[in-house]
Amino acid sequence: MSDAKIEPYDGPAGGWRALGSVGQALVRQDIPVKGARTLLSANQPDGFDCPGCAWPDRNHTSSFEFCENGAKAVAAEATARRVTADFFAQHTVTELAALSDFYLEDQGRLTEPVVYDAATDKYQPIAWDDAFALVAQHLNALPDPNQAMFYTSGRASNEAAFLYQLFVRQYGTNNFPDCSNMCHEPSGTGMRQSIGVGKGTVTLEDFEHADAIFIFGQNPGTNHPRMLGELRQAAQRGARIVSLNPLRERGLERFADPQNKLQMATLGDSPISTHYFQLRIGGDFAFVKGMMKHLVELHDAGEPVLDLAFIAEHTTGAEALLDDLRAESWTLLEDETGLGVEQMRAAAEVYRQAKRVIACWGMGITQHENAVATIQMIVNLLLLRGNIGRPGAGPCPVRGHSNVQGDRTMGIWEKPPAALLDSLEKNFGFAPPRAPGFDTVESIRAMLDGRGKVFFALGGNFAAATPDTVQTWKALRQCALTVHVATKLNRSHLVHGQAALILPCLGRTEVDQQAAGPQGVTVEDSMSMVHISMGINAPASAHLLSEPAIVARLAVATLGARSPTPWLWLVEDYRRIRDKIEAVFPDFYDFNQRVAVPGGFRLRNTASERVWATASSKAEFNTHQIPRGTPLQRARARRGDAIVFALTTLRSHDQYNTTIYGADDRYRGVYGQRRVVFIHADDIRALGMKDGDWIDFQTVWDDGEERRAERFKLVAYNIPRGCLAAYYPETNSLVPLDSVALHAGTPTSKCVPVLLLPHGGAA
């Protein structure tokens, strides 16, 4: 671990420092040779899909198909370290709960199933059959199946997710809280209403043809580093790249490609963004509206800036949107964005001059109260010039987990469409529940008020990923049973119910040996490409089961003769599971044959064909007013005596979602520490403080609950005034449970109204 210091980083993203970081990760996990060999199989046709992000793969022409953070994820999974029964015998849960998230996961791979023993406050070994029997006992004792919550991580394969949703629906509920609820739910909601599909319409090839790429609320240098290769190539051929982000992020400024021998030899790098707009937190909606207002003004002046033929043939609602844009106030748009009219016009001119435009976005867009409206504004912008359904153009929501999109495709959805339920009933001979289930926030509420009794998690780190930490942990601890399928120890295993199990599973890098031989699993990336993943390493323990096998054996133990499904037969050969997926989902025709082709296949995307699966059978413009009475505005009105900041939570560079690989955030100049808050230097002075002082956060909310996060160091940073940034999960406790995206339910972790108090002080 580095010494604690703040030291500005002047280098590019990527480059030699990235390669050095990869080497350090392999050494730390005691796998310098094994790890290097494993990485050579990452994202290869005969290898495994990276367990990190969902950015798609190229044509596998290079043996170097991984990024720095993907390498850290692989190293963490392929580690030589082990968490055995001896480890649990030496530590009580209370002792482990006092340790850091980094320490917990750094202990290594779980090796056998364990059950919580309240008398000793320790986890103890349990046989697999006994573990399944315990879960079945609790599930079958519930008077209502809707008292059980079934969480899914985005790393679960298509095969595991399909069996999981089938088991849960045969059990009798649609309670599927999942990581989509916490990240890109607004993307799916907004785009389905606008263009009929909840996924992006572009492919990697489209990046080769785009004249302009807009990047909203996303930091690819840390969250999707392989995306930088596409952006670098686009910039080098003259495409203009427009970044909108409250923080100056190095990956959006400069990139040194580790695969470029000349750059590495000369210590060179490539510029990424041609335009960079540092708008206020939450200002994207107004900024996009300002861009469209500029286009409408040109249109009204007789300029041919709108694709009128496309609008007439393919859309509805355009006139209402244009009238709303004409009436919008430039003064209000400036106030919301923190930027001037000319900056919005400049971005609009880049858009106008480009024939083909891609719009990308991440959770800097989705984790806001008005996320759905913002996404629909981005789609409106694309529709005005026909930038959907043609090469080099379209919306591109960039997903996080490597199969989060695939899990939703497989039916991990608390609001399943009738067509899915009808197909399940036809193919499996049971009547699926039709009532909507609980999403993530609704599940927490149900556990809090006693309606949720059993919590089962297929992967993930629910306790560290969710908002309102005090309330979420209280909810989990009130459960009669909590169960976690996992590869490594994490915080959620220590925030447990009255009874608790940890069930260890195979990782993506490991050989999955079943009766028919080694098995591959499939995943779907952010651009709807489905491909197979084959592990290459020996399992970390002989006692590990695959996720599909865990689900199948749990289904047998729980459902018994009630289920007509041959669960154990299905997991003998995963091709049988894929045959069932093909039967349920028409887009997966010839599944086994097509996925055997190197690189796999792309699922149909109707919007990319200009076929609009909406109520009107056309793409729909959606008109929205500038949000008034937002949580931040209400907080500032209520606390006019204090400075109420907008806090955005984010990852460090040594982090993937809730997994902490170290305490450095190299690109932001933070080393050896995580409890920092990025703040404008003038705001520090306005508080009467100085750079390096320690503060406590306090949320400004109106439900009477006190939400605090204590002892964070002020770090002067290039960020708009009134805005703050700090790492999660340390700041999750500040996000109120009932602060969610309208119509999507996603926690609003990117805009939390907070006060900064001297450490140990009172409001």
C-alpha positions in Angstrom: 0.0 0.0 0.0 1.2 3.5 -0.8 2.0 6.1 1.8 -0.9 8.6 2.2 -0.4 11.6 0.1 -2.0 13.9 -2.4 0.3 14.3 -5.5 -1.1 15.6 -8.8 -0.7 13.2 -11.6 0.6 14.7 -14.9 0.8 11.6 -17.1 -1.8 10.1 -19.4 -4.2 7.3 -18.8 -2.8 4.0 -19.6 0.9 3.8 -20.5 3.7 2.3 -18.5 2.1 3.1 -15.1 -0.9 1.0 -16.1 1.4 -2.0 -17.1 3.3 -1.6 -13.8 0.0 -1.6 -11.9 -0.9 -4.9 -13.6 2.4 -6.5 -12.6 2.0 -5.3 -9.0 -1.5 -6.9 -8.8 -0.2 -10.2 -10.0 2.7 -10.2 -7.5 0.4 -9.2 -4.7 -1.8 -12.2 -5.4 1.2 -14.5 -5.5 0.6 -15.4 -9.1 3.2 -13.6 -11.3 3.5 -16.5 -13.7 0.1 -18.1 -13.5 -1.5 -14.7 -13.6 0.3 -13.6 -16.7 -0.6 -16.9 -18.4 -4.2 -16.4 -17.4 -4.4 -12.9 -18.7 -3.4 -14.1 -22.2 -6.7 -16.0 -22.3 -8.8 -13.1 -21.3 -11.4 -12.1 -24.0 -10.0 -14.7 -26.4 -12.2 -17.0 -28.5 -11.0 -20.1 -26.7 -10.6 -18.3 -23.3 -12.7 -16.6 -20.7 -14.7 -13.4 -20.7 -13.2 -10.8 -18.4 -15.1 -10.7 -15.1 -14.8 -6.9 -15.1 -16.8 -4.5 -17.3 -19.2 -5.1 -20.2 -17.2 -3.3 -22.9 -17.3 -5.5 -26.0 -14.3 -7.3 -27.5 -12.7 -6.7 -30.9 -12.0 -9.5 -33.3 -9.5 -11.2 -31.0 -6.6 -10.4 -33.3 -4.4 -9.4 -30.4 -3.2 -11.6 -27.5 -3.4 -8.5 -25.3 -7.2 -8.1 -24.8 -7.4 -6.8 -21.3 -7.1 -3.5 -19.4 -5.5 -2.5 -16.1 -8.7 -2.9 -14.1 -9.7 -6.0 -15.9 -6.3 -7.5 -15.1 -6.9 -6.6 -11.4 -10.2 -8.4 -11.5 -8.6 -11.5 -13.1 -5.7 -11.4 -10.5 -8.2 -11.2 -7.7 -10.0 -14.2 -8.9 -7.0 -16.3 -9.9 -5.2 -15.5 -6.6 -3.2 -18.1 -4.8 -4.7 -17.0 -1.5 -7.4 -19.1 0.2 -10.1 -18.5 2.9 -10.4 -22.0 4.5 -12.3 -23.3 7.5 -9.2 -22.5 9.6 -9.6 -18.8 8.7 -13.2 -18.8 10.0 -12.2 -20.7 13.1 -9.7 -18.0 14.0 -12.0 -15.0 13.5 -15.5 -14.1 14.8 -17.8 -12.3 12.6 -17.6 -9.3 14.9 -13.9 -9.2 14.5 -14.1 -9.5 10.7 -16.8 -6.7 10.6 -14.3 -4.3 12.1 -11.8 -4.8 9.2 -11.7 -2.9 5.9 -13.4 -4.0 2.7 -10.0 -4.3 1.1 -8.7 -6.6 3.8 -11.7 -8.9 3.6 -11.5 -9.5 -0.2 -7.7 -9.6 -0.1 -7.8 -12.8 2.0 -8.4 -14.9 -1.1 -10.9 -17.4 -2.5 -13.6 -19.1 -0.5 -13.1 -22.8 -0.5 -16.1 -24.6 1.1 -19.7 -23.7 2.1 -20.1 -22.3 5.6 -23.0 -21.6 8.0 -23.2 -19.0 10.7 -23.1 -20.3 14.3 -24.7 -17.7 16.6 -23.3 -19.4 19.7 -19.6 -18.8 18.7 -20.2 -15.9 16.3 -18.3 -17.8 13.7 -18.9 -19.4 10.3 -18.5 -23.1 10.3 -18.2 -25.7 7.5 -21.4 -27.3 6.3 -22.0 -30.0 3.6 -23.5 -28.9 0.4 -26.6 -31.0 0.8 -27.2 -29.7 4.3 -26.8 -26.1 3.0 -29.4 -26.6 0.3 -31.7 -28.3 2.8 -31.4 -25.3 5.2 -32.3 -22.9 2.4 -35.2 -25.1 1.3 -36.5 -25.4 4.8 -36.6 -21.6 5.2 -38.2 -21.0 1.8 -40.8 -23.7 2.2 -41.7 -22.4 5.6 -42.7 -19.0 4.3 -46.5 -18.4 4.2 -46.0 -16.4 1.0 -43.2 -16.8 -1.6 -43.2 -13.0 -1.9 -41.4 -12.9 1.5 -38.2 -14.1 -0.2 -35.9 -11.8 -2.2 -33.6 -13.1 -4.9 -30.8 -10.8 -5.8 -28.6 -11.2 -8.9 -25.1 -9.8 -9.6 -24.2 -8.8 -13.2 -21.4 -11.3 -13.3 -23.8 -14.3 -13.4 -23.7 -16.0 -16.7 -26.7 -16.4 -19.0 -27.1 -20.0 -18.1 -27.0 -19.3 -14.4 -29.4 -16.4 -14.7 -31.9 -18.4 -16.8 -32.0 -21.3 -14.4 -32.2 -18.8 -11.5 -35.2 -16.9 -12.8 -36.9 -20.2 -13.8 -36.4 -21.6 -10.3 -37.6 -18.4 -8.5 -40.7 -18.2 -10.7 -41.5 -21.8 -10.2 -41.1 -21.1 -6.4 -43.7 -18.4 -6.9 -42.4 -14.8 -7.0 -41.0 -12.1 -9.2 -38.9 -10.6 -6.5 -35.7 -10.0 -8.5 -33.7 -7.1 -7.0 -30.6 -6.8 -9.1 -27.7 -4.6 -9.9 -29.6 -3.2 -13.0 -31.9 -1.5 -10.5 -28.9 0.4 -9.1 -27.3 1.4 -12.3 -28.8 1.5 -15.8 -32.5 0.9 -15.0 -33.3 4.4 -16.2 -31.6 3.7 -19.5 -33.9 0.8 -20.2 -37.0 2.6 -19.0 -36.2 5.8 -21.0 -35.2 4.1 -24.2 -38.0 1.6 -24.3 -40.5 4.4 -24.2 -38.6 6.4 -26.8 -37.3 3.8 -29.3 -38.8 0.5 -28.2 -35.7 -1.2 -26.9 -33.9 -0.8 -23.6 -30.4 -1.4 -25.0 -27.9 0.7 -27.0 -28.2 0.4 -30.7 -24.5 0.8 -31.7 -21.7 -1.7 -32.3 -17.9 -1.3 -32.1 -17.9 -0.9 -35.9 -20.0 2.2 -35.5 -17.2 3.9 -33.6 -15.1 3.6 -36.7 -17.6 5.7 -38.7 -18.8 8.3 -36.1 -18.0 11.9 -36.9 -18.7 12.9 -33.3 -18.9 11.0 -30.0 -20.6 12.6 -27.0 -19.7 11.2 -23.6 -22.1 12.1 -20.8 -21.4 11.3 -17.1 -18.9 8.6 -17.7 -15.2 8.0 -16.8 -13.9 5.3 -19.1 -10.3 5.7 -18.0 -11.2 4.0 -14.7 -14.5 2.3 -15.4 -14.1 1.0 -19.0 -10.5 1.4 -19.9 -10.7 -0.6 -23.1 -13.1 2.0 -24.4 -10.2 4.4 -24.6 -8.8 2.5 -27.5 -11.9 3.1 -29.6 -11.9 6.8 -28.6 -8.2 7.2 -29.4 -8.7 5.7 -32.9 -11.7 7.9 -33.5 -9.8 11.0 -32.4 -6.9 10.1 -34.6 -9.0 9.9 -37.7 -10.6 13.3 -37.0 -13.8 12.5 -35.1 -14.7 15.1 -32.5 -15.1 13.8 -29.0 -17.2 15.9 -26.6 -17.0 15.1 -22.9 -19.5 16.4 -20.3 -18.4 15.7 -16.7 -18.1 17.8 -13.5 -14.6 16.5 -12.9 -11.6 16.7 -15.2 -10.9 13.0 -15.7 -7.5 12.0 -17.2 -8.9 9.2 -19.3 -11.1 11.8 -21.1 -8.1 14.0 -21.8 -5.0 11.9 -22.8 -4.4 8.2 -23.3 -1.2 6.1 -23.9 -2.2 2.8 -25.5 -0.1 0.0 -24.0 -0.6 -1.9 -27.3 1.0 0.9 -29.3 4.7 0.2 -29.5 5.7 3.6 -30.7 3.8 5.4 -27.9 5.2 3.2 -25.3 8.8 3.5 -26.7 8.6 7.3 -26.9 6.5 7.9 -23.8 3.9 9.5 -26.1 0.2 9.7 -25.8 -2.9 10.7 -27.7 -5.5 13.5 -26.9 -9.0 12.2 -26.5 -11.6 15.0 -26.0 -11.7 17.9 -28.5 -14.2 19.6 -26.3 -14.6 19.3 -22.5 -17.5 20.9 -20.6 -17.4 20.8 -16.8 -21.1 21.3 -16.0 -22.6 21.2 -12.6 -23.7 17.9 -11.1 -27.1 17.2 -12.6 -26.7 19.8 -15.4 -26.8 17.3 -18.3 -30.5 17.5 -18.8 -30.4 21.3 -19.2 -27.2 21.2 -21.3 -28.8 18.8 -23.9 -31.9 20.9 -23.9 -29.7 24.0 -24.7 -28.1 22.1 -27.5 -31.5 21.3 -29.0 -32.7 24.8 -28.5 -29.8 26.1 -30.6 -30.8 23.6 -33.3 -34.4 24.8 -33.3 -33.3 28.4 -33.5 -31.3 27.6 -36.6 -34.2 25.6 -38.0 -36.6 28.5 -37.4 -34.1 30.8 -39.2 -34.3 28.5 -42.3 -31.1 26.5 -41.7 -31.5 22.8 -42.8 -30.3 21.4 -39.5 -33.1 18.9 -38.7 -33.7 15.6 -40.6 -37.3 16.5 -41.5 -37.7 13.4 -43.7 -36.6 11.1 -40.9 -38.8 12.9 -38.4 -41.9 12.7 -40.6 -41.4 9.0 -41.5 -40.1 7.6 -38.2 -41.2 9.7 -35.2 -44.1 11.2 -33.3 -44.2 14.1 -30.9 -41.7 16.4 -32.6 -43.9 19.5 -32.7 -44.5 19.5 -29.0 -40.8 19.2 -28.3 -39.9 22.0 -30.7 -42.5 24.3 -29.1 -41.2 23.5 -25.7 -37.6 24.2 -26.8 -38.6 27.6 -28.4 -40.2 28.6 -25.1 -37.3 27.5 -22.9 -35.3 30.2 -21.1 -31.5 30.5 -21.9 -31.1 32.1 -18.4 -32.6 29.0 -16.7 -30.4 26.7 -18.8 -27.3 28.6 -17.8 -28.3 28.5 -14.2 -28.9 24.8 -14.2 -25.7 23.9 -16.1 -23.3 26.5 -14.6 -22.2 27.1 -18.1 -22.8 29.9 -20.6 -25.1 30.0 -23.7 -22.0 30.0 -26.0 -20.8 26.7 -24.5 -24.1 25.0 -25.2 -24.1 26.5 -28.7 -20.5 25.3 -29.3 -21.5 21.7 -28.4 -24.6 22.0 -30.6 -22.4 23.1 -33.5 -20.2 20.0 -33.1 -23.4 18.0 -33.2 -24.8 19.9 -36.2 -21.7 19.6 -38.3 -21.4 15.8 -37.8 -23.2 13.5 -40.1 -23.0 10.5 -37.7 -23.1 10.9 -33.9 -22.9 8.4 -31.0 -24.0 9.4 -27.6 -22.5 7.4 -24.7 -23.4 7.7 -21.0 -22.8 6.0 -17.7 -24.0 6.3 -14.1 -23.3 10.0 -14.0 -26.5 10.2 -15.9 -28.6 7.3 -14.5 -28.2 7.9 -10.7 -30.3 11.1 -10.6 -33.9 11.7 -9.7 -34.6 12.9 -13.3 -32.4 10.3 -15.0 -35.2 8.9 -17.3 -36.0 12.4 -18.5 -32.3 13.1 -19.1 -31.9 9.9 -21.1 -34.9 10.7 -23.2 -33.5 14.2 -23.9 -30.3 12.5 -25.2 -32.4 10.3 -27.4 -34.4 13.3 -28.6 -31.1 15.0 -29.6 -30.2 11.9 -31.7 -33.6 11.7 -33.3 -33.7 15.3 -34.4 -31.0 14.5 -37.0 -31.8 10.9 -37.6 -28.8 9.6 -35.6 -30.4 6.2 -34.8 -30.5 3.3 -37.1 -27.6 4.2 -39.4 -23.9 3.4 -39.4 -21.8 5.4 -37.0 -24.7 6.7 -35.0 -26.9 5.9 -32.1 -27.3 5.7 -28.3 -24.7 3.8 -26.3 -25.4 3.3 -22.6 -22.1 1.8 -21.3 -22.9 -1.0 -18.8 -20.8 -2.0 -15.8 -20.8 -5.6 -14.8 -19.8 -8.1 -17.5 -23.2 -9.7 -18.0 -25.6 -7.3 -16.4 -27.3 -6.8 -19.7 -27.5 -10.5 -20.3 -29.1 -11.2 -17.0 -31.9 -8.8 -17.8 -32.2 -10.5 -21.2 -32.5 -13.9 -19.5 -35.5 -12.6 -17.4 -33.9 -11.2 -14.2 -36.5 -8.6 -14.0 -39.1 -7.8 -11.3 -41.5 -6.5 -13.9 -41.4 -9.3 -16.5 -43.2 -8.8 -19.8 -46.2 -11.0 -20.4 -44.5 -12.6 -23.5 -41.7 -14.0 -21.2 -44.2 -15.4 -18.7 -46.3 -16.9 -21.5 -43.2 -18.6 -23.0 -42.1 -20.0 -19.7 -45.6 -21.4 -19.1 -45.6 -23.0 -22.5 -42.2 -24.5 -22.4 -42.0 -25.6 -18.7 -45.6 -26.4 -17.8 -46.2 -24.2 -14.9 -48.1 -21.0 -14.2 -45.6 -18.2 -13.5 -46.6 -15.4 -11.0 -47.9 -12.4 -12.9 -47.8 -9.7 -10.2 -44.7 -7.5 -10.3 -42.0 -8.2 -7.7 -39.7 -6.0 -5.7 -36.8 -4.1 -7.1 -33.7 -3.4 -5.0 -35.0 -0.4 -3.0 -38.4 -2.0 -2.6 -36.7 -5.2 -1.3 -34.8 -3.3 1.3 -38.1 -1.6 2.4 -39.8 -5.0 2.5 -37.1 -6.5 4.7 -37.2 -3.4 7.0 -40.9 -3.6 7.6 -41.0 -7.4 8.0 -42.4 -8.4 4.6 -39.1 -9.8 3.5 -37.8 -12.8 5.5 -35.2 -14.5 3.3 -32.5 -12.9 1.2 -30.6 -15.0 -1.4 -27.9 -13.3 -3.4 -26.4 -14.9 -6.6 -23.1 -13.0 -6.4 -22.4 -9.4 -5.6 -21.9 -7.4 -2.4 -25.4 -6.2 -1.6 -24.6 -4.5 1.7 -21.8 -2.4 0.2 -23.5 -1.6 -3.1 -26.8 -0.3 -1.8 -27.9 3.1 -0.5 -28.7 4.2 3.1 -26.2 1.9 4.7 -27.7 2.0 8.2 -31.2 1.2 7.0 -30.0 -1.5 4.5 -27.9 -3.3 7.1 -30.8 -3.2 9.6 -33.0 -4.7 6.9 -30.6 -7.6 6.2 -30.1 -8.3 9.9 -33.9 -8.6 10.4 -34.0 -11.5 7.9 -34.5 -15.1 9.1 -32.0 -16.2 6.6 -29.4 -14.6 4.3 -27.5 -16.6 1.7 -24.6 -15.4 -0.5 -23.1 -17.2 -3.5 -19.6 -15.8 -3.8 -16.0 -16.3 -4.8 -14.5 -14.2 -2.1 -15.3 -12.9 1.4 -17.0 -9.5 1.4 -18.9 -7.1 3.6 -22.3 -8.6 2.9 -21.3 -11.9 4.5 -20.8 -10.1 7.8 -24.2 -8.2 7.7 -26.3 -11.3 8.1 -29.7 -12.6 9.1 -30.5 -14.8 12.1 -29.2 -17.7 10.0 -26.7 -17.3 7.3 -24.8 -19.2 4.6 -21.9 -18.5 2.3 -21.9 -20.7 -0.8 -18.6 -20.6 -2.7 -18.7 -20.9 -6.5 -16.4 -21.2 -9.5 -15.0 -18.1 -11.0 -15.0 -17.1 -14.6 -11.4 -18.1 -15.1 -11.8 -21.6 -13.8 -12.6 -24.9 -15.6 -16.3 -25.9 -15.1 -16.3 -29.7 -15.2 -19.7 -31.3 -15.4 -20.8 -34.8 -16.5 -20.5 -34.0 -20.2 -17.1 -32.5 -19.8 -15.7 -28.9 -19.4 -18.5 -26.4 -19.9 -18.6 -22.9 -21.3 -21.0 -20.2 -20.2 -22.3 -17.3 -22.3 -22.4 -13.6 -21.6 -23.9 -10.5 -23.4 -21.9 -7.3 -23.6 -23.0 -3.7 -23.7 -23.6 -3.9 -27.5 -25.7 -7.1 -27.5 -23.0 -9.4 -28.6 -23.3 -12.9 -27.1 -20.2 -15.1 -26.8 -18.9 -18.1 -24.9 -16.5 -18.1 -22.0 -14.3 -21.1 -21.1 -12.3 -21.2 -17.9 -8.7 -22.4 -18.1 -7.5 -22.6 -14.5 -8.0 -25.4 -12.0 -10.7 -24.5 -9.5 -9.5 -22.8 -6.3 -11.0 -25.7 -4.3 -12.4 -29.2 -5.0 -15.5 -28.1 -3.0 -16.6 -25.4 -5.4 -19.7 -25.6 -7.4 -20.7 -23.7 -10.5 -23.5 -21.1 -10.3 -25.8 -23.2 -12.6 -25.1 -26.3 -10.4 -25.9 -24.4 -7.2 -29.2 -23.1 -8.7 -30.2 -26.5 -10.0 -29.5 -28.3 -6.7 -31.3 -25.6 -4.7 -34.3 -26.0 -7.0 -34.4 -29.7 -6.5 -34.1 -29.3 -2.7 -36.8 -26.6 -2.6 -39.3 -27.6 -5.2 -38.9 -31.4 -5.3 -41.7 -33.2 -7.1 -43.6 -29.9 -7.5 -41.3 -29.0 -10.4 -41.4 -30.8 -13.8 -38.0 -29.4 -14.8 -35.1 -31.9 -15.0 -32.7 -29.6 -13.1 -29.8 -32.0 -12.6 -30.0 -33.2 -16.2 -29.8 -29.7 -17.5 -26.5 -28.9 -15.7 -24.8 -32.1 -16.9 -24.3 -30.3 -20.2 -24.9 -26.5 -20.5 -25.9 -26.9 -24.2 -29.1 -28.3 -22.8 -29.7 -25.1 -20.9 -29.0 -23.1 -24.0 -31.5 -25.2 -25.9 -34.1 -24.2 -23.3 -33.1 -20.5 -23.6 -33.6 -20.8 -27.4 -37.1 -22.3 -26.8 -38.1 -19.4 -24.6 -36.4 -16.5 -26.4 -36.9 -16.4 -30.2 -33.8 -14.1 -30.7 -31.6 -17.0 -29.5 -32.4 -19.3 -32.5 -29.6 -21.8 -33.2 -28.0 -20.7 -30.0 -25.5 -23.5 -29.6 -24.5 -23.3 -33.2 -24.1 -19.5 -33.4 -22.3 -19.1 -30.1 -19.7 -21.7 -31.2 -18.5 -19.3 -33.9 -15.5 -17.2 -32.6 -16.8 -13.9 -31.3 -20.4 -15.2 -31.0 -23.4 -13.4 -32.5 -25.4 -10.2 -32.0 -28.9 -10.2 -30.8 -31.4 -8.4 -32.9 -31.9 -4.7 -32.0 -35.1 -3.4 -33.7 -34.2 0.2 -33.2 -31.0 -0.2 -35.1 -33.1 -1.3 -38.0 -35.5 1.6 -37.6 -38.2 -0.7 -36.5 -39.9 0.9 -33.5 -41.4 -1.4 -30.9 -43.3 1.4 -29.2 -47.1 1.9 -28.7 -47.2 4.2 -31.7 -44.8 2.0 -33.8 -42.7 5.1 -34.2 -39.8 6.6 -32.3 -41.3 9.0 -29.7 -40.0 12.4 -28.8 -40.6 13.0 -25.1 -41.0 16.5 -23.8 -39.9 17.4 -20.3 -39.6 20.6 -18.3 -36.5 21.7 -16.5 -36.8 19.9 -13.1 -38.0 22.1 -10.3 -38.2 21.2 -6.6 -35.4 18.6 -6.9 -34.0 17.2 -3.7 -31.0 19.6 -4.0 -33.2 22.6 -4.6 -35.4 21.7 -1.6 -32.4 21.2 0.6 -31.0 24.5 -0.3 -34.3 26.3 0.3 -34.6 24.6 3.7 -31.1 25.3 4.8 -30.6 28.8 3.5 -28.3 29.4 6.4 -25.7 27.0 5.2 -23.9 25.9 2.0 -25.6 22.8 0.7 -23.4 20.9 -1.7 -24.3 18.4 -4.4 -22.2 15.3 -3.7 -21.5 12.7 -6.4 -20.2 9.3 -5.4 -17.7 7.6 -7.6 -15.0 4.9 -7.8 -11.3 5.3 -7.3 -9.0 3.9 -9.9 -8.1 1.0 -7.6 -11.6 -0.2 -7.4 -14.2 -2.1 -9.5 -17.7 -1.4 -8.2 -17.5 -2.4 -4.5 -14.3 -4.4 -4.9 -11.3 -2.4 -3.5 -8.0 -3.4 -5.0 -5.9 -0.8 -3.2 -6.0 2.7 -1.7 -4.6 4.6 -4.7 -6.5 6.8 -7.2 -3.6 7.5 -9.5 -5.3 9.7 -12.1 -6.7 12.0 -9.5 -3.5 12.1 -7.5 -4.7 10.3 -4.4 -2.4 7.7 -2.8 -2.7 5.5 0.2 -6.1 6.7 1.3 -9.8 6.7 0.4 -11.6 9.1 2.8 -11.1 12.2 0.7 -13.6 14.7 -0.7 -12.9 16.6 -4.0 -14.0 20.2 -3.7 -13.3 23.6 -5.4 -10.6 25.6 -3.7 -13.0 28.6 -3.4 -15.6 26.5 -1.6 -12.9 25.5 0.9 -12.3 29.1 1.6 -16.0 29.9 1.8 -16.3 27.3 4.5 -13.5 29.0 6.5 -11.3 25.9 6.1 -8.2 24.9 4.3 -7.0 22.2 2.0 -6.3 19.0 4.0 -8.8 19.8 6.8 -11.0 16.9 8.0 -14.8 17.1 7.7 -17.9 15.1 8.3 -20.7 14.8 5.8 -24.4 15.2 6.8 -27.2 14.6 4.4 -29.9 17.3 4.1 -33.2 15.3 3.9 -36.7 15.7 5.2 -37.5 12.3 6.8 -36.0 12.9 10.3 -33.2 10.4 9.8 -29.7 11.5 10.5 -27.3 10.4 7.8 -23.6 11.0 8.4 -20.2 9.9 7.1 -17.3 11.0 9.2 -13.7 12.0 8.8 -13.0 12.9 5.2 -10.0 15.0 4.0 -10.7 18.1 1.9 -8.8 17.9 -1.4 -8.8 21.0 -3.6 -9.8 19.9 -7.1 -10.9 21.0 -10.5 -14.7 20.7 -10.0 -17.5 23.3 -10.3 -18.3 25.3 -7.2 -21.1 23.8 -5.1 -20.2 20.3 -6.2 -18.3 17.5 -4.4 -17.1 14.1 -5.2 -16.1 11.2 -2.9 -15.7 7.4 -3.1 -18.4 4.8 -2.5 -19.1 2.6 -0.6 -17.8 4.9 2.1 -20.5 7.5 1.3 -23.4 5.1 0.6 -24.7 5.9 4.1 -25.5 9.4 2.9 -27.9 8.3 0.1 -31.5 8.2 1.4 -33.4 5.0 0.6 -36.4 7.0 -0.8 -34.3 9.2 -3.0 -34.6 7.3 -6.3 -34.9 8.0 -10.1 -38.5 8.7 -11.1 -40.1 5.8 -12.9 -37.0 3.7 -12.5 -36.3 3.4 -8.8 -32.5 3.8 -9.1 -30.8 5.3 -6.0 -29.7 8.9 -6.7 -26.1 8.4 -5.6 -24.8 11.0 -8.1 -26.6 14.0 -6.5 -26.8 13.9 -2.8 -27.5 17.2 -0.9 -25.0 17.4 1.9 -23.5 19.8 4.5 -19.8 19.8 5.3 -19.1 20.1 9.0 -15.7 20.3 10.8 -14.8 16.8 11.9 -16.6 16.1 15.1 -18.8 19.2 14.8 -22.6 19.6 14.8 -24.9 21.1 12.1 
